[in-house]
Amino acid sequence: MSISQVAKDIKSLKIQGATQIAVAAVLAIAAEIKKNPTKKSLQASAKKLILARETEPALRNAVNYCVANFQKDPLIAKKAIEHFEFAREKIIEIGASRIKNGMTIFTHCHSSTVEKIIIKAHKQGKRVRVHNTETRPKFQGRLTAAAIAKAGIPIDHFVDSAAIEAMRGCDMFLFGCDAITSDGRIINKIGTALMLEVADKYGIPRYSCTDSWKFDPETMKGKDETIEERNAKEVWDRAPKGVKIHNPAFEVCSPDKITGVISELGILKPEALISEIKSAYPWLIS
């Protein structure tokens, strides 16, 4: 698939989920590398992919990693893909071990990693139930509900405004991540911060499940992570004159509301995760 087509599919949400986006971008870059490009042309391709979604450090980190190293290592794209595959399996393994028999898990939006953690626990013979929210305005929560139901796991699907009711009786809140900042904040789908507030109020443990390549090194230099503002028509097509629509795709979640982050580096507090990322992947901050 061409760089332009992959960028278009990422922008339109045909390809969604931070890890899937990063993998799709790396595969597109890998195809470009096979064409024996110049570094300048490859950088232009990388820029096109990066601009498709603003709040996706995993995409930026992965394609920049490939562009920086492709001349001395023609297999660099393959190594990036292998990282994502290894990290996902490790996160699924750790996350599933955190789920105990009889638990009800709450989740918001669609994280393929969270989805696979829950399905893994189910396959281990654990009796699990899921509560999830629909996640307006694009209803990504329906993707979660459909996949969980298909796996034979009972699931209760709630409108977003029923957050308190949806959280009732839950034992754990698992959610994804789109970006990690240098001060340990997690950026995820809009509504996550609200769900964290509710879960914290009711004493429900809260874990972000994420590949550590979602760390944004630019935040170490004082730059804020850009929050993507999507088309107002997704919320209300042909809204009355005078009505201003706000449609942020993501929001910042405070580390003090997060019990821990489940990554390929283990289960860590958000602040501790940053130190581990710097040690494991020094190229990310160079």
Secondary structure, 3 states (H helix, E strand, C coil): CCHHHHHHHHHCCCCCCHHHHHHHHHHHHHHHHHCCCCHHHHHHHHHHHHCCCCCCHHHHHHHHHHHHHCCCCCCHHHHHHHHHHHHHHHHHHHHHHHCCCCCEEEECCCCHHHHHHHHHHHHCCCCCEEEEECCCCCCCHHHHHHHHHHCCCCEEEECHHHHHHHHCCCCEEEECCCEECCCCCEEEECCHHHHHHHHHHCCCCEEEECCHHHECHHHHHCCCCCCCECCHHHCCCCCCCCCCCCCECEEEECHHHCCEEEECCEEECHHHHHHHHHHHCHHHCC
